[in-house]
Amino acid sequence: MSTITDRRLELHEILCGILGSRNVYFQPPENLKMKFPCIIYEHENNDVKHADNRKYMKKRRYQVTIIDKDPDTEIPERLDELMFASFDRRFTADNMNNIVYTLYY
């Protein structure tokens, strides 16, 4: 049985493959100098399903943010291919495009 850390590291590698680089950051500190384009992801919550007063399914929910100068970046199209990824919102900050997804993994 895999641990939470093993699953997160597996997700990290998937996100690196989607981005095509190692510029993927898990809950980065504010003082970290990031390289762009990049993906930032953080654990948000857990989705738990119950039946007969017991947990029968639990998935970790992540917020995944793609940051790119290119407003027409194709990175979201690749992230969209993951089964449990859904688009949340898009915004611009510091002349960078931020595309936010919710992902269960």
C-alpha positions, 0 to 999 in steps of 0.5 A: 500500500502506498503512503500519502507521500508516495502518492504525492510524489507520483502526482508530482512526476505526472505534473512534471510530464504535463509541463515538460520541465521540472518547474513544478512546486508543491506548496512553495514558500513565498521567498522561492524564486520560481522559473516560468512557466510553472505549476504550483500545487497544494493539498486543499482538502479530502473528499470522503464518501461514507456508507453504513457510517463508515468511510469507503472512499477517500481522495485528496483534493489539490489546487493546481495552478498553471502560471505562464506568460503565454495566454494561449498556453497549451498546458491546460489542455494536457492537464485537462486529460487527467480524469479527475481534473476540472477547470476552476478559474483564470486570472492575471497577476503580475502580467502572468496568466494563472489557470487554476484547476481542482484535482483529485488524486 
